[in-house]
Amino acid sequence: MNVTPESITRDGETAIVIQWSDGKVTRWTVAKLRASCPCATCREKKRGEVKSRPVLPVLTAAEAQPLNIVSMRPVGTYAYNIEFSDGHSSGLFQFSMLYGEDD
């Protein structure tokens, strides 16, 4: 992919806007980014491969708060690692994925 992000800005507390080098603008809500996490654990959960324990689910203090982006760090010249306020930070969001999705 030859297109790269030129700027990333917050759109309130719940979204980000990415300006691309070809002029395209994409907007991602934090919830949609989190739901689209490409890490192995999230992919397994989506496919139903993670075995759940027969206990009542419990939310951590971070999970009970509104979801936000804590930080975004570039990974090479092809992706961002995004840390979410629920403590999740293992996904690498490739530029091609961020570019292709409009909210």
C-alpha positions as CSV (number, residue, x, y, z in Angstrom):
1,M,0.0,0.0,0.0
2,N,1.5,3.3,-1.1
3,V,-0.9,5.5,0.8
4,T,0.1,6.6,4.3
5,P,-1.5,8.5,7.2
6,E,-0.7,12.2,7.2
7,S,-2.5,13.1,10.4
8,I,-4.7,11.5,13.0
9,T,-7.0,13.6,15.2
10,R,-9.6,12.9,17.8
11,D,-13.2,13.5,17.0
12,G,-14.5,14.1,20.5
13,E,-13.9,11.3,23.0
14,T,-15.3,8.5,20.9
15,A,-13.6,8.6,17.5
16,I,-10.5,9.3,15.5
17,V,-10.2,10.9,12.0
18,I,-7.3,9.8,9.7
19,Q,-6.2,12.0,6.8
20,W,-4.4,10.0,4.1
21,S,-1.7,11.0,1.7
22,D,-4.1,10.6,-1.3
23,G,-6.7,13.0,0.3
24,K,-9.0,10.3,1.6
25,V,-10.4,10.8,5.1
26,T,-11.5,7.9,7.3
27,R,-13.3,8.1,10.6
28,W,-13.3,5.3,13.2
29,T,-15.2,5.1,16.4
30,V,-13.3,3.7,19.3
31,A,-15.9,1.0,19.7
32,K,-15.6,-0.1,16.0
33,L,-11.8,-0.1,16.3
34,R,-11.9,-2.3,19.4
35,A,-14.5,-4.6,17.8
36,S,-12.2,-4.9,14.7
37,C,-9.1,-5.8,16.7
38,P,-7.0,-8.2,14.5
39,C,-5.0,-9.8,17.3
40,A,-5.1,-13.6,17.7
41,T,-7.1,-13.6,20.9
42,C,-9.8,-11.3,19.4
43,R,-10.0,-13.4,16.2
44,E,-10.4,-16.6,18.3
45,K,-13.2,-15.0,20.4
46,K,-15.0,-13.9,17.2
47,R,-14.8,-17.5,15.9
48,G,-15.9,-18.9,19.3
49,E,-12.7,-20.8,19.8
50,V,-12.0,-19.4,23.3
51,K,-13.4,-21.7,25.9
52,S,-15.3,-19.9,28.6
53,R,-15.4,-21.0,32.2
54,P,-18.8,-21.8,33.8
55,V,-18.7,-18.8,36.1
56,L,-20.4,-15.4,36.1
57,P,-18.5,-12.8,34.0
58,V,-17.0,-10.0,36.0
59,L,-16.0,-6.6,34.6
60,T,-12.7,-5.0,35.6
61,A,-12.8,-1.4,36.7
62,A,-11.3,-0.4,33.3
63,E,-13.9,-2.4,31.4
64,A,-16.7,-0.7,33.3
65,Q,-15.6,2.7,32.2
66,P,-16.4,4.3,28.8
67,L,-14.0,2.9,26.1
68,N,-11.3,5.3,24.9
69,I,-8.0,5.2,23.1
70,V,-5.1,5.6,25.5
71,S,-2.4,5.7,22.9
72,M,-1.4,4.9,19.3
73,R,2.1,3.9,18.4
74,P,3.4,3.4,14.9
75,V,4.7,-0.1,14.1
76,G,7.2,0.3,11.3
77,T,5.7,2.0,8.3
78,Y,2.6,-0.3,8.0
79,A,0.6,-0.3,11.2
80,Y,-0.4,1.2,14.5
81,N,-0.5,-0.5,17.9
82,I,-3.5,0.9,19.7
83,E,-3.9,0.7,23.5
84,F,-7.5,0.9,24.7
85,S,-8.8,2.0,28.1
86,D,-10.1,-1.5,28.8
87,G,-6.4,-2.6,29.0
88,H,-6.3,-4.3,25.5
89,S,-3.2,-3.4,23.5
90,S,-2.0,-6.4,21.5
91,G,-3.6,-5.6,18.1
92,L,-1.7,-4.3,15.1
93,F,-4.0,-2.2,12.9
94,Q,-2.5,-2.2,9.5
95,F,-2.8,0.9,7.3
96,S,-4.7,-1.1,4.7
97,M,-7.4,-2.0,7.2
98,L,-7.6,1.5,8.6
99,Y,-7.8,3.0,5.1
100,G,-10.5,0.7,3.8
101,E,-13.1,1.2,6.4
102,D,-15.3,4.3,6.7
103,D,-17.7,4.9,9.5
